[in-house]
Amino acid sequence: PQVPEDQIKYDFEKEYDALPDGYTFENRVSVYRDAYEACKDSHAVLILTEWDEFKTLDYSKIYKSMVKPAFVFDGRNILNLSKLKKIGFQVYGIGQPIQGHVQMNDEQTVLGM
């Protein structure tokens, strides 16, 4: 990661108090320097920053190493979601409509008319 591990630990334990009582950073969080190792045997990839490294990863390689179904949640909308779908991922671009879901922008849906 581009952020030092000690800063990540500080953020989890002190800055945001993000760990449940009784848990420590070491027994709840894994930090990897290699994206491919981080994704191995996981169910989901979450893109939460706009760092260029996420745009150039080999997502076919990542998909093959993941537990299925495999998901990608792109919180920055920097990836080609249709390409990821063709690989086999279940993909979600945060803030983008999900194909086949009800649109919430018409009066009849919103007001139940």
Buried (B, 14 or more C-beta within 10 A) or exposed (E): BEEEEEEBBEBBBEEEEEBEEEEEBEEEBEEEEEBEEBBBEBEBBEBEBEEEEBEEBEBEEBBEEBEEEBBBBBBBEBBEBEEBEEBBBBBBBEEEEEEEEEEEEEEEEEEEE
